[in-house]
């Protein structure tokens, strides 16, 4: 039985994935949430395969685990992530990638394909949805005939078009201009099947072209070698004329006085295009071939497309530099003003606080732009996975139809949620308001089926991060649904939810109770009953106690990180309800006393 390690920052999703892999015939040797834990797990157990999320807890990347484990020829790596397309994964990083959301059977099939790649170097089809193999495309002259009359030239153009589109996505998301230039040289060289490519930057003071980035060149070329910006070299001629320059054979062209590095690398054929930007051109993009080759207009169009993307990247980098300079100047001006207006310390302190708050919000927004898609996809994947497991266990046709409809809706949300994201987002939200809204939604939903069951909610404002709110929301929803469906066989009763801040505000207590028949845990599953509640509370570093003598009472205590102040007035209780008494202490878990009515089984 092959051993598999999992690196996933979401514990609930990792547990679900572990169950799927065990059912698929694999031995899961452990779960890690960070890069360091993943490396430690891999070195201790020496797994055969690894399922890695790209973004891990603490800001680490799953690719770091594969690199540090020295995985070549030893560890088959499958990336299961919602960040497909946002990072340039290659076969040096792993064998394959599977996009979230995915079905349970898809991840098992994906691992089977990874096994084949490790053992044979081949990947048999069919592939699961959003699955692709991390490997470079073969040269155009070695591509098999498609069988539909498509020529090798058309296939070459298709490959170049795909390379240009992929590079465009990379360039728009990469703030480091140096990395963009180097990646452009690599992709151009690979697409045109040449060993050398370079990007030259024009220096107006020296009137020359400096090799700024490239691939294939000997050490000491990039960042050091220059050529005059005149018609004595191919790149100089392209820069001066502003037109592409093709040289099929430098050995027979006596019009050039070439720099020495051309001979050092045996360059015979070159193609140069201008990188145009706002104002004066940035420089030249050149491919170099040690063999004689006749390039055509298609190659010029391809390189010009790359040069245009590079030009926009240069313009963006310049605008960012100007903006950063303006921000720095503004900070200097504010510091000078603060020194001059020291007598007005109260007003200045308030202004400084607002400026710091503005900077903090800008930083948060940048972080959210990178993390929000990852978080939402994880949560939707978690819901979809639970529905899929329940669908497999359901034999009733009507039940299957209902669960299947819900699963389809969750998948639809995964496709459209980007259109629902607003602006001004924060990393923390008021859990009290969220909990009140959740209770109101349940009351509306259950009124028809349970008209005589009252749900009351009294919550103080407590600011929590998104992960904690998600976990606690799942707990409360599970408990409310269980009480509605199992606690009141005679159809009459009361459910009470309260949230109280601790003193000092370092923790909070959530008390859930009903006056029903009492509760008996049905088992220790990680996703049902008391096991589910404890697993979710473990994820937020909280404690849970259960008392079930007269009715049921759950007391959930969890830490609260220090956050900026919020509204001081507590959330109003819902209508037609009596507020829960404050100062109530959490009960320890004790054996349930006999009840007049039979108790219900674990949370469903």
VENPE-V536752 format. One line per field, one symbol per residue. ss: DSSP state (H for helix, E for strand, L for the rest). psi: psi as a letter, one per 20 degrees, with the letter a starting at -180 (. if undefined). burial: 1 if it has 24 or more other ideal C-beta (glycine too) atoms within 12 Angstrom, else 0. A space follows every 10 residues. Layout:
ss: ???
psi: ???
burial: ???
//
This chain:
ss: LLEEEEELLL HHHHHHHHHH HHHLLLEEEE EELLHHHHHH HHHHHLLLEE EELLELHHHL EHHHHHHHLL LLLLLEEEEE ELLLLLLLLL LLLLLEEEEL LLLHHHHHHH HHHHHHHHHH LLLLLLLLLL EEELLLLLLH HHLLLLLLLL LHHHHHHHHH HHHHHHHHHH HHHLLLHHHH HHHHHHHHHH HLLLLEEEEE EEELLLLEEE EEEEELLLLL LLLLLEEELL LLLHHHHHHH HLLLEEELLH HHLLLLLLLH HHHHLLLLEE EEEEELLLLL LLEEEEEEEL LLLLLLHHHH HHHHHHHHHH HHHHHHHHHH HHHHHHHHHH HHHHHHHHHH LHHHHHHHHH HHHHHHHHHH HHHHHHHHHH HHHHHHHHHH HHHHHHHHHH HHHLLLHHHH HHHHHHHHHH HHHHHHHHHH LLLLLLLEEE HHHHHHHHHH HHHHHHLLLL LLEEEEEEEL LLEEEHHHHH HHHHHHHHHH HHHHHHHLLL LLEEEEEEEE ELLLLLEEEE EEEELLLLEL LLLLLLLLHH HHHHHHHHHL LLEEEEELLL LEEEEEEEEL LLLLLLLLLL LLLLLLLLLL LLLLLLLLLL LLLLLLLLLE LLLL
psi: pqppqpopio gghggghggg hghjjqooir pqirgghggg gghhimqhqp opqgorqjjr qhhhggghil ipjgpppppo qjkpiiqmqr ihhahrppqq qqqghghghg hghggggghi jqoqrqqrqk pqpnqqqqqh ijpqpiijjp rhgghghggh ghggghhggg hhioiohghg gghggghggg hjlqiqqqpp ppohgilrop ohrrqiqqpi gpigprqqma jiqghhghgg hjqqppohoh hjojiqnqqh ighhjkpgqq ppqpnqapcq qgbqppqppi qppoqahghg gghhgghggh ghhggghghh ggghghgghh hghhgghhhh khhlhgghhg ghghghgghg hggghgghhh hggggghggh hgghgghggh hhiphpgggg gghhggghhg hghhhihhii parkqriqro hggghghggh ghgghigghm hjpqoqpopq pppqrhgggg ghgggghggg hgggiihmhj jpappppqpp qrorlirqpo ppqrkbirpp piakqijqbh ggghghhhhj krqpqppmgn bpppoopqqp qprqqapipq pqqqqlqpqq qrjpqpqqpq ppqqqhqpqr arp.
burial: 0111111111 1111111111 1001010111 1111101110 1100101111 1111111001 1111110110 1000111111 1111011111 1011111111 1111011111 1111101100 0010000101 1111001001 0000000000 0000111011 0011011101 1001001001 1111111111 1111111111 1100000111 1111111000 1100111110 0011111111 0001111001 0010010110 1100101111 1111111000 1111111110 0000100111 0111111111 1111111000 0000000000 0000000000 0000000000 0000000000 0000000100 1111111111 1111111111 1000000000 0010001001 1001000000 0000011111 1111111111 0110010001 0011111111 1111111111 1111111111 1111111100 0011111111 1000001111 1111111110 1000011111 1111111011 0111111100 1111111111 0000000001 1011000001 0000011000 0000000011 0110
//
